[in-house]
Structure formats: structure tokens, C-alpha cells
Amino acid sequence: MGYVRDDGKTMVAQPHLHLDDPKKMWTLDHLRRMAPLQSPNVLLNQWTPEEREAFHANYNPRRPGRPSRAS
């Protein structure tokens, strides 16, 4: 509860700032069409130490807000 507006269909949290245009707001129908979300912690624990280290090495140079040094 608390995730849907009073209309019973529109999501409270919106991924963009077009709150004044109802056609651009996410609804429960959008959520139903999404693939199931998986826990990042579970996925990370399934990786081998080598896979984790490779991901970490690739991720750090391209942290949000910083240009990638790898490219």
C-alpha cells in the first residue's frame, strides 16, 4: 500500500518529472509488463570472485558523473 495514487492505477513514484501530464505517468500496467526484478545482492553472491573483480574494475572508472577512462 502507498505505492498507488487515489485513482488506483497511477504509481506514486515516477521515474521522470512529467507529473503534469497524466499520459506520461507510470501505471500498474507498466509495472506488470516489466520483467521480474532480481536482487543485486543475490546476483552478486552467485558470481565467482573473478567475475566480481572484473565487474569492479570495469565499474570504478565509469562511476556516475565521471567519464570512462577505459574508452
HTML snippet that shows the backbone in 3Dmol.js (N, CA, C, O; Angstrom):
<script src="https://3Dmol.org/build/3Dmol-min.js"></script>
<div id="view" style="width:600px;height:400px;position:relative"></div>
<script>
const pdb = `
ATOM      1  N   MET A   1       0.832  -1.177   0.000  1.00  0.00           N
ATOM      2  CA  MET A   1       0.000   0.000   0.000  1.00  0.00           C
ATOM      3  C   MET A   1       0.879   1.244   0.000  1.00  0.00           C
ATOM      4  O   MET A   1       2.026   1.218   0.446  1.00  0.00           O
ATOM      5  N   GLY A   2       0.325   2.306  -0.500  1.00  0.00           N
ATOM      6  CA  GLY A   2       1.056   3.548  -0.517  1.00  0.00           C
ATOM      7  C   GLY A   2       1.855   3.768  -1.782  1.00  0.00           C
ATOM      8  O   GLY A   2       2.523   4.793  -1.919  1.00  0.00           O
ATOM      9  N   TYR A   3       1.802   2.825  -2.713  1.00  0.00           N
ATOM     10  CA  TYR A   3       2.571   2.959  -3.947  1.00  0.00           C
ATOM     11  C   TYR A   3       1.709   3.407  -5.122  1.00  0.00           C
ATOM     12  O   TYR A   3       2.226   3.672  -6.208  1.00  0.00           O
ATOM     13  N   VAL A   4       0.401   3.493  -4.911  1.00  0.00           N
ATOM     14  CA  VAL A   4      -0.530   3.837  -5.988  1.00  0.00           C
ATOM     15  C   VAL A   4      -1.337   5.060  -5.562  1.00  0.00           C
ATOM     16  O   VAL A   4      -1.745   5.179  -4.407  1.00  0.00           O
ATOM     17  N   ARG A   5      -1.558   5.956  -6.505  1.00  0.00           N
ATOM     18  CA  ARG A   5      -2.334   7.164  -6.222  1.00  0.00           C
ATOM     19  C   ARG A   5      -3.807   6.814  -6.019  1.00  0.00           C
ATOM     20  O   ARG A   5      -4.213   5.665  -6.197  1.00  0.00           O
ATOM     21  N   ASP A   6      -4.586   7.798  -5.652  1.00  0.00           N
ATOM     22  CA  ASP A   6      -6.005   7.592  -5.345  1.00  0.00           C
ATOM     23  C   ASP A   6      -6.804   7.034  -6.515  1.00  0.00           C
ATOM     24  O   ASP A   6      -7.864   6.442  -6.310  1.00  0.00           O
ATOM     25  N   ASP A   7      -6.306   7.216  -7.755  1.00  0.00           N
ATOM     26  CA  ASP A   7      -7.046   6.685  -8.910  1.00  0.00           C
ATOM     27  C   ASP A   7      -6.962   5.166  -8.996  1.00  0.00           C
ATOM     28  O   ASP A   7      -7.667   4.555  -9.799  1.00  0.00           O
ATOM     29  N   GLY A   8      -6.099   4.539  -8.170  1.00  0.00           N
ATOM     30  CA  GLY A   8      -5.975   3.089  -8.141  1.00  0.00           C
ATOM     31  C   GLY A   8      -5.151   2.507  -9.266  1.00  0.00           C
ATOM     32  O   GLY A   8      -5.071   1.286  -9.395  1.00  0.00           O
ATOM     33  N   LYS A   9      -4.532   3.343 -10.088  1.00  0.00           N
ATOM     34  CA  LYS A   9      -3.799   2.851 -11.247  1.00  0.00           C
ATOM     35  C   LYS A   9      -2.425   3.498 -11.405  1.00  0.00           C
ATOM     36  O   LYS A   9      -1.478   2.827 -11.817  1.00  0.00           O
ATOM     37  N   THR A  10      -2.298   4.773 -11.091  1.00  0.00           N
ATOM     38  CA  THR A  10      -1.065   5.512 -11.320  1.00  0.00           C
ATOM     39  C   THR A  10      -0.092   5.331 -10.163  1.00  0.00           C
ATOM     40  O   THR A  10      -0.477   5.426  -8.997  1.00  0.00           O
ATOM     41  N   MET A  11       1.161   5.071 -10.488  1.00  0.00           N
ATOM     42  CA  MET A  11       2.191   4.876  -9.474  1.00  0.00           C
ATOM     43  C   MET A  11       2.510   6.193  -8.766  1.00  0.00           C
ATOM     44  O   MET A  11       2.471   7.258  -9.382  1.00  0.00           O
ATOM     45  N   VAL A  12       2.824   6.115  -7.473  1.00  0.00           N
ATOM     46  CA  VAL A  12       3.212   7.309  -6.720  1.00  0.00           C
ATOM     47  C   VAL A  12       4.597   7.761  -7.159  1.00  0.00           C
ATOM     48  O   VAL A  12       4.794   8.932  -7.485  1.00  0.00           O
ATOM     49  N   ALA A  13       5.555   6.844  -7.171  1.00  0.00           N
ATOM     50  CA  ALA A  13       6.911   7.192  -7.608  1.00  0.00           C
ATOM     51  C   ALA A  13       6.961   7.200  -9.122  1.00  0.00           C
ATOM     52  O   ALA A  13       6.530   6.249  -9.775  1.00  0.00           O
ATOM     53  N   GLN A  14       7.489   8.276  -9.674  1.00  0.00           N
ATOM     54  CA  GLN A  14       7.573   8.409 -11.126  1.00  0.00           C
ATOM     55  C   GLN A  14       9.037   8.570 -11.529  1.00  0.00           C
ATOM     56  O   GLN A  14       9.776   9.304 -10.873  1.00  0.00           O
ATOM     57  N   PRO A  15       9.472   7.892 -12.605  1.00  0.00           N
ATOM     58  CA  PRO A  15      10.882   7.935 -12.997  1.00  0.00           C
ATOM     59  C   PRO A  15      11.265   9.194 -13.770  1.00  0.00           C
ATOM     60  O   PRO A  15      12.398   9.292 -14.242  1.00  0.00           O
ATOM     61  N   HIS A  16      10.389  10.127 -13.910  1.00  0.00           N
ATOM     62  CA  HIS A  16      10.673  11.354 -14.662  1.00  0.00           C
ATOM     63  C   HIS A  16       9.919  12.504 -14.015  1.00  0.00           C
ATOM     64  O   HIS A  16       9.241  12.311 -13.006  1.00  0.00           O
ATOM     65  N   LEU A  17      10.028  13.675 -14.574  1.00  0.00           N
ATOM     66  CA  LEU A  17       9.413  14.852 -13.961  1.00  0.00           C
ATOM     67  C   LEU A  17       8.245  15.397 -14.769  1.00  0.00           C
ATOM     68  O   LEU A  17       8.019  16.607 -14.762  1.00  0.00           O
ATOM     69  N   HIS A  18       7.496  14.552 -15.464  1.00  0.00           N
ATOM     70  CA  HIS A  18       6.333  14.980 -16.242  1.00  0.00           C
ATOM     71  C   HIS A  18       5.054  14.734 -15.436  1.00  0.00           C
ATOM     72  O   HIS A  18       4.113  14.112 -15.928  1.00  0.00           O
ATOM     73  N   LEU A  19       5.030  15.220 -14.212  1.00  0.00           N
ATOM     74  CA  LEU A  19       3.902  14.941 -13.331  1.00  0.00           C
ATOM     75  C   LEU A  19       2.637  15.683 -13.749  1.00  0.00           C
ATOM     76  O   LEU A  19       1.542  15.349 -13.299  1.00  0.00           O
ATOM     77  N   ASP A  20       2.787  16.687 -14.608  1.00  0.00           N
ATOM     78  CA  ASP A  20       1.619  17.448 -15.037  1.00  0.00           C
ATOM     79  C   ASP A  20       0.907  16.808 -16.227  1.00  0.00           C
ATOM     80  O   ASP A  20      -0.186  17.241 -16.591  1.00  0.00           O
ATOM     81  N   ASP A  21       1.507  15.787 -16.842  1.00  0.00           N
ATOM     82  CA  ASP A  21       0.905  15.125 -17.999  1.00  0.00           C
ATOM     83  C   ASP A  21       0.543  13.692 -17.627  1.00  0.00           C
ATOM     84  O   ASP A  21       1.426  12.836 -17.583  1.00  0.00           O
ATOM     85  N   PRO A  22      -0.729  13.406 -17.358  1.00  0.00           N
ATOM     86  CA  PRO A  22      -1.129  12.052 -16.935  1.00  0.00           C
ATOM     87  C   PRO A  22      -0.774  10.965 -17.943  1.00  0.00           C
ATOM     88  O   PRO A  22      -0.592   9.813 -17.548  1.00  0.00           O
ATOM     89  N   LYS A  23      -0.669  11.286 -19.225  1.00  0.00           N
ATOM     90  CA  LYS A  23      -0.331  10.276 -20.235  1.00  0.00           C
ATOM     91  C   LYS A  23       1.111   9.798 -20.097  1.00  0.00           C
ATOM     92  O   LYS A  23       1.446   8.713 -20.572  1.00  0.00           O
ATOM     93  N   LYS A  24       1.959  10.580 -19.462  1.00  0.00           N
ATOM     94  CA  LYS A  24       3.370  10.220 -19.325  1.00  0.00           C
ATOM     95  C   LYS A  24       3.690   9.585 -17.976  1.00  0.00           C
ATOM     96  O   LYS A  24       4.845   9.249 -17.713  1.00  0.00           O
ATOM     97  N   MET A  25       2.698   9.418 -17.130  1.00  0.00           N
ATOM     98  CA  MET A  25       2.941   8.839 -15.812  1.00  0.00           C
ATOM     99  C   MET A  25       2.875   7.311 -15.856  1.00  0.00           C
ATOM    100  O   MET A  25       2.072   6.736 -16.591  1.00  0.00           O
ATOM    101  N   TRP A  26       3.722   6.670 -15.066  1.00  0.00           N
ATOM    102  CA  TRP A  26       3.733   5.217 -14.997  1.00  0.00           C
ATOM    103  C   TRP A  26       2.489   4.721 -14.274  1.00  0.00           C
ATOM    104  O   TRP A  26       2.008   5.342 -13.326  1.00  0.00           O
ATOM    105  N   THR A  27       1.978   3.579 -14.749  1.00  0.00           N
ATOM    106  CA  THR A  27       0.798   2.972 -14.138  1.00  0.00           C
ATOM    107  C   THR A  27       1.123   1.540 -13.714  1.00  0.00           C
ATOM    108  O   THR A  27       2.215   1.039 -13.982  1.00  0.00           O
ATOM    109  N   LEU A  28       0.181   0.894 -13.061  1.00  0.00           N
ATOM    110  CA  LEU A  28       0.368  -0.511 -12.685  1.00  0.00           C
ATOM    111  C   LEU A  28       0.530  -1.393 -13.914  1.00  0.00           C
ATOM    112  O   LEU A  28       1.201  -2.424 -13.851  1.00  0.00           O
ATOM    113  N   ASP A  29      -0.081  -0.998 -15.040  1.00  0.00           N
ATOM    114  CA  ASP A  29       0.081  -1.772 -16.275  1.00  0.00           C
ATOM    115  C   ASP A  29       1.534  -1.780 -16.730  1.00  0.00           C
ATOM    116  O   ASP A  29       2.019  -2.801 -17.215  1.00  0.00           O
ATOM    117  N   HIS A  30       2.240  -0.654 -16.581  1.00  0.00           N
ATOM    118  CA  HIS A  30       3.665  -0.615 -16.926  1.00  0.00           C
ATOM    119  C   HIS A  30       4.444  -1.581 -16.048  1.00  0.00           C
ATOM    120  O   HIS A  30       5.314  -2.308 -16.528  1.00  0.00           O
ATOM    121  N   LEU A  31       4.132  -1.583 -14.781  1.00  0.00           N
ATOM    122  CA  LEU A  31       4.828  -2.454 -13.842  1.00  0.00           C
ATOM    123  C   LEU A  31       4.573  -3.926 -14.149  1.00  0.00           C
ATOM    124  O   LEU A  31       5.480  -4.750 -14.029  1.00  0.00           O
ATOM    125  N   ARG A  32       3.364  -4.256 -14.538  1.00  0.00           N
ATOM    126  CA  ARG A  32       3.033  -5.655 -14.867  1.00  0.00           C
ATOM    127  C   ARG A  32       3.785  -6.148 -16.103  1.00  0.00           C
ATOM    128  O   ARG A  32       4.058  -7.342 -16.222  1.00  0.00           O
ATOM    129  N   ARG A  33       4.122  -5.242 -17.024  1.00  0.00           N
ATOM    130  CA  ARG A  33       4.826  -5.638 -18.251  1.00  0.00           C
ATOM    131  C   ARG A  33       6.323  -5.812 -18.030  1.00  0.00           C
ATOM    132  O   ARG A  33       7.012  -6.385 -18.875  1.00  0.00           O
ATOM    133  N   MET A  34       6.832  -5.323 -16.901  1.00  0.00           N
ATOM    134  CA  MET A  34       8.266  -5.427 -16.628  1.00  0.00           C
ATOM    135  C   MET A  34       8.653  -6.864 -16.299  1.00  0.00           C
ATOM    136  O   MET A  34       7.851  -7.641 -15.780  1.00  0.00           O
ATOM    137  N   ALA A  35       9.872  -7.188 -16.607  1.00  0.00           N
ATOM    138  CA  ALA A  35      10.413  -8.489 -16.187  1.00  0.00           C
ATOM    139  C   ALA A  35      10.574  -8.471 -14.669  1.00  0.00           C
ATOM    140  O   ALA A  35      10.719  -7.396 -14.086  1.00  0.00           O
ATOM    141  N   PRO A  36      10.553  -9.630 -14.015  1.00  0.00           N
ATOM    142  CA  PRO A  36      10.739  -9.652 -12.561  1.00  0.00           C
ATOM    143  C   PRO A  36      12.086  -9.031 -12.177  1.00  0.00           C
ATOM    144  O   PRO A  36      13.102  -9.279 -12.825  1.00  0.00           O
ATOM    145  N   LEU A  37      12.075  -8.230 -11.122  1.00  0.00           N
ATOM    146  CA  LEU A  37      13.306  -7.618 -10.637  1.00  0.00           C
ATOM    147  C   LEU A  37      14.038  -8.608  -9.753  1.00  0.00           C
ATOM    148  O   LEU A  37      13.438  -9.311  -8.940  1.00  0.00           O
ATOM    149  N   GLN A  38      15.348  -8.645  -9.933  1.00  0.00           N
ATOM    150  CA  GLN A  38      16.158  -9.554  -9.126  1.00  0.00           C
ATOM    151  C   GLN A  38      16.992  -8.748  -8.150  1.00  0.00           C
ATOM    152  O   GLN A  38      17.353  -7.604  -8.426  1.00  0.00           O
ATOM    153  N   SER A  39      17.292  -9.333  -7.030  1.00  0.00           N
ATOM    154  CA  SER A  39      18.103  -8.670  -6.021  1.00  0.00           C
ATOM    155  C   SER A  39      19.554  -8.592  -6.482  1.00  0.00           C
ATOM    156  O   SER A  39      20.145  -9.616  -6.824  1.00  0.00           O
ATOM    157  N   PRO A  40      20.137  -7.397  -6.498  1.00  0.00           N
ATOM    158  CA  PRO A  40      21.548  -7.285  -6.871  1.00  0.00           C
ATOM    159  C   PRO A  40      22.449  -8.060  -5.910  1.00  0.00           C
ATOM    160  O   PRO A  40      23.486  -8.580  -6.321  1.00  0.00           O
ATOM    161  N   ASN A  41      22.063  -8.142  -4.636  1.00  0.00           N
ATOM    162  CA  ASN A  41      22.884  -8.882  -3.670  1.00  0.00           C
ATOM    163  C   ASN A  41      22.903 -10.366  -3.986  1.00  0.00           C
ATOM    164  O   ASN A  41      23.952 -11.002  -3.883  1.00  0.00           O
ATOM    165  N   VAL A  42      21.765 -10.932  -4.370  1.00  0.00           N
ATOM    166  CA  VAL A  42      21.713 -12.350  -4.717  1.00  0.00           C
ATOM    167  C   VAL A  42      22.556 -12.613  -5.957  1.00  0.00           C
ATOM    168  O   VAL A  42      23.329 -13.571  -5.994  1.00  0.00           O
ATOM    169  N   LEU A  43      22.411 -11.770  -6.965  1.00  0.00           N
ATOM    170  CA  LEU A  43      23.182 -11.951  -8.191  1.00  0.00           C
ATOM    171  C   LEU A  43      24.678 -11.830  -7.930  1.00  0.00           C
ATOM    172  O   LEU A  43      25.469 -12.611  -8.458  1.00  0.00           O
ATOM    173  N   LEU A  44      25.068 -10.851  -7.114  1.00  0.00           N
ATOM    174  CA  LEU A  44      26.477 -10.666  -6.785  1.00  0.00           C
ATOM    175  C   LEU A  44      27.040 -11.885  -6.063  1.00  0.00           C
ATOM    176  O   LEU A  44      28.178 -12.285  -6.310  1.00  0.00           O
ATOM    177  N   ASN A  45      26.253 -12.468  -5.182  1.00  0.00           N
ATOM    178  CA  ASN A  45      26.721 -13.641  -4.437  1.00  0.00           C
ATOM    179  C   ASN A  45      26.849 -14.876  -5.327  1.00  0.00           C
ATOM    180  O   ASN A  45      27.540 -15.828  -4.963  1.00  0.00           O
ATOM    181  N   GLN A  46      26.196 -14.873  -6.481  1.00  0.00           N
ATOM    182  CA  GLN A  46      26.286 -16.010  -7.401  1.00  0.00           C
ATOM    183  C   GLN A  46      27.530 -15.928  -8.284  1.00  0.00           C
ATOM    184  O   GLN A  46      27.915 -16.918  -8.906  1.00  0.00           O
ATOM    185  N   TRP A  47      28.152 -14.764  -8.342  1.00  0.00           N
ATOM    186  CA  TRP A  47      29.344 -14.600  -9.171  1.00  0.00           C
ATOM    187  C   TRP A  47      30.557 -15.237  -8.520  1.00  0.00           C
ATOM    188  O   TRP A  47      30.619 -15.390  -7.300  1.00  0.00           O
ATOM    189  N   THR A  48      31.508 -15.602  -9.345  1.00  0.00           N
ATOM    190  CA  THR A  48      32.790 -16.080  -8.833  1.00  0.00           C
ATOM    191  C   THR A  48      33.600 -14.859  -8.387  1.00  0.00           C
ATOM    192  O   THR A  48      33.291 -13.738  -8.791  1.00  0.00           O
ATOM    193  N   PRO A  49      34.624 -15.061  -7.566  1.00  0.00           N
ATOM    194  CA  PRO A  49      35.469 -13.925  -7.171  1.00  0.00           C
ATOM    195  C   PRO A  49      36.083 -13.208  -8.393  1.00  0.00           C
ATOM    196  O   PRO A  49      36.249 -11.988  -8.383  1.00  0.00           O
ATOM    197  N   GLU A  50      36.412 -13.966  -9.423  1.00  0.00           N
ATOM    198  CA  GLU A  50      36.990 -13.366 -10.626  1.00  0.00           C
ATOM    199  C   GLU A  50      35.969 -12.473 -11.345  1.00  0.00           C
ATOM    200  O   GLU A  50      36.315 -11.400 -11.841  1.00  0.00           O
ATOM    201  N   GLU A  51      34.704 -12.929 -11.396  1.00  0.00           N
ATOM    202  CA  GLU A  51      33.653 -12.125 -12.030  1.00  0.00           C
ATOM    203  C   GLU A  51      33.409 -10.836 -11.247  1.00  0.00           C
ATOM    204  O   GLU A  51      33.214  -9.774 -11.837  1.00  0.00           O
ATOM    205  N   ARG A  52      33.419 -10.933  -9.920  1.00  0.00           N
ATOM    206  CA  ARG A  52      33.228  -9.734  -9.090  1.00  0.00           C
ATOM    207  C   ARG A  52      34.352  -8.730  -9.309  1.00  0.00           C
ATOM    208  O   ARG A  52      34.116  -7.529  -9.439  1.00  0.00           O
ATOM    209  N   GLU A  53      35.571  -9.242  -9.346  1.00  0.00           N
ATOM    210  CA  GLU A  53      36.722  -8.357  -9.530  1.00  0.00           C
ATOM    211  C   GLU A  53      36.702  -7.706 -10.913  1.00  0.00           C
ATOM    212  O   GLU A  53      37.036  -6.528 -11.044  1.00  0.00           O
ATOM    213  N   ALA A  54      36.318  -8.450 -11.933  1.00  0.00           N
ATOM    214  CA  ALA A  54      36.227  -7.887 -13.286  1.00  0.00           C
ATOM    215  C   ALA A  54      35.152  -6.808 -13.354  1.00  0.00           C
ATOM    216  O   ALA A  54      35.355  -5.767 -13.980  1.00  0.00           O
ATOM    217  N   PHE A  55      34.010  -7.051 -12.714  1.00  0.00           N
ATOM    218  CA  PHE A  55      32.957  -6.040 -12.694  1.00  0.00           C
ATOM    219  C   PHE A  55      33.432  -4.795 -11.959  1.00  0.00           C
ATOM    220  O   PHE A  55      33.222  -3.675 -12.424  1.00  0.00           O
ATOM    221  N   HIS A  56      34.065  -4.991 -10.824  1.00  0.00           N
ATOM    222  CA  HIS A  56      34.549  -3.862 -10.030  1.00  0.00           C
ATOM    223  C   HIS A  56      35.571  -3.038 -10.820  1.00  0.00           C
ATOM    224  O   HIS A  56      35.522  -1.808 -10.801  1.00  0.00           O
ATOM    225  N   ALA A  57      36.476  -3.697 -11.498  1.00  0.00           N
ATOM    226  CA  ALA A  57      37.488  -2.988 -12.289  1.00  0.00           C
ATOM    227  C   ALA A  57      36.850  -2.201 -13.430  1.00  0.00           C
ATOM    228  O   ALA A  57      37.318  -1.115 -13.772  1.00  0.00           O
ATOM    229  N   ASN A  58      35.793  -2.739 -14.016  1.00  0.00           N
ATOM    230  CA  ASN A  58      35.103  -2.058 -15.118  1.00  0.00           C
ATOM    231  C   ASN A  58      34.211  -0.935 -14.603  1.00  0.00           C
ATOM    232  O   ASN A  58      34.059   0.087 -15.272  1.00  0.00           O
ATOM    233  N   TYR A  59      33.619  -1.112 -13.424  1.00  0.00           N
ATOM    234  CA  TYR A  59      32.659  -0.136 -12.900  1.00  0.00           C
ATOM    235  C   TYR A  59      33.345   1.119 -12.366  1.00  0.00           C
ATOM    236  O   TYR A  59      32.893   2.229 -12.648  1.00  0.00           O
ATOM    237  N   ASN A  60      34.410   0.966 -11.613  1.00  0.00           N
ATOM    238  CA  ASN A  60      35.041   2.118 -10.972  1.00  0.00           C
ATOM    239  C   ASN A  60      35.438   3.235 -11.933  1.00  0.00           C
ATOM    240  O   ASN A  60      35.185   4.399 -11.624  1.00  0.00           O
ATOM    241  N   PRO A  61      36.047   2.941 -13.084  1.00  0.00           N
ATOM    242  CA  PRO A  61      36.407   4.045 -13.975  1.00  0.00           C
ATOM    243  C   PRO A  61      35.197   4.808 -14.516  1.00  0.00           C
ATOM    244  O   PRO A  61      35.342   5.960 -14.926  1.00  0.00           O
ATOM    245  N   ARG A  62      34.035   4.213 -14.529  1.00  0.00           N
ATOM    246  CA  ARG A  62      32.871   4.884 -15.111  1.00  0.00           C
ATOM    247  C   ARG A  62      31.781   5.144 -14.077  1.00  0.00           C
ATOM    248  O   ARG A  62      30.594   5.027 -14.378  1.00  0.00           O
ATOM    249  N   ARG A  63      32.183   5.493 -12.867  1.00  0.00           N
ATOM    250  CA  ARG A  63      31.211   5.855 -11.827  1.00  0.00           C
ATOM    251  C   ARG A  63      30.303   6.953 -12.346  1.00  0.00           C
ATOM    252  O   ARG A  63      30.716   7.749 -13.190  1.00  0.00           O
ATOM    253  N   PRO A  64      29.084   7.009 -11.861  1.00  0.00           N
ATOM    254  CA  PRO A  64      28.159   8.066 -12.296  1.00  0.00           C
ATOM    255  C   PRO A  64      28.777   9.448 -12.120  1.00  0.00           C
ATOM    256  O   PRO A  64      29.340   9.769 -11.073  1.00  0.00           O
ATOM    257  N   GLY A  65      28.658  10.260 -13.171  1.00  0.00           N
ATOM    258  CA  GLY A  65      29.182  11.606 -13.121  1.00  0.00           C
ATOM    259  C   GLY A  65      30.628  11.729 -13.541  1.00  0.00           C
ATOM    260  O   GLY A  65      31.179  12.829 -13.574  1.00  0.00           O
ATOM    261  N   ARG A  66      31.250  10.603 -13.864  1.00  0.00           N
ATOM    262  CA  ARG A  66      32.659  10.639 -14.290  1.00  0.00           C
ATOM    263  C   ARG A  66      32.788   9.968 -15.653  1.00  0.00           C
ATOM    264  O   ARG A  66      32.218   8.901 -15.880  1.00  0.00           O
ATOM    265  N   PRO A  67      33.527  10.584 -16.549  1.00  0.00           N
ATOM    266  CA  PRO A  67      33.710   9.953 -17.872  1.00  0.00           C
ATOM    267  C   PRO A  67      34.556   8.684 -17.730  1.00  0.00           C
ATOM    268  O   PRO A  67      35.391   8.573 -16.832  1.00  0.00           O
ATOM    269  N   SER A  68      34.327   7.756 -18.611  1.00  0.00           N
ATOM    270  CA  SER A  68      35.059   6.495 -18.599  1.00  0.00           C
ATOM    271  C   SER A  68      36.468   6.707 -19.097  1.00  0.00           C
ATOM    272  O   SER A  68      36.678   7.316 -20.146  1.00  0.00           O
ATOM    273  N   ARG A  69      37.434   6.208 -18.349  1.00  0.00           N
ATOM    274  CA  ARG A  69      38.827   6.289 -18.786  1.00  0.00           C
ATOM    275  C   ARG A  69      39.177   5.118 -19.694  1.00  0.00           C
ATOM    276  O   ARG A  69      40.200   5.136 -20.379  1.00  0.00           O
ATOM    277  N   ALA A  70      38.326   4.105 -19.694  1.00  0.00           N
ATOM    278  CA  ALA A  70      38.606   2.905 -20.478  1.00  0.00           C
ATOM    279  C   ALA A  70      38.378   3.124 -21.973  1.00  0.00           C
ATOM    280  O   ALA A  70      38.960   2.412 -22.792  1.00  0.00           O
ATOM    281  N   SER A  71      37.551   4.085 -22.338  1.00  0.00           N
ATOM    282  CA  SER A  71      37.244   4.259 -23.763  1.00  0.00           C
ATOM    283  C   SER A  71      38.124   5.290 -24.422  1.00  0.00           C
ATOM    284  O   SER A  71      37.985   5.546 -25.618  1.00  0.00           O
TER     285      SER A  71
END
`;
const viewer = $3Dmol.createViewer("view");
viewer.addModel(pdb, "pdb");
viewer.setStyle({}, {cartoon: {color: "spectrum"}});
viewer.zoomTo();
viewer.render();
</script>
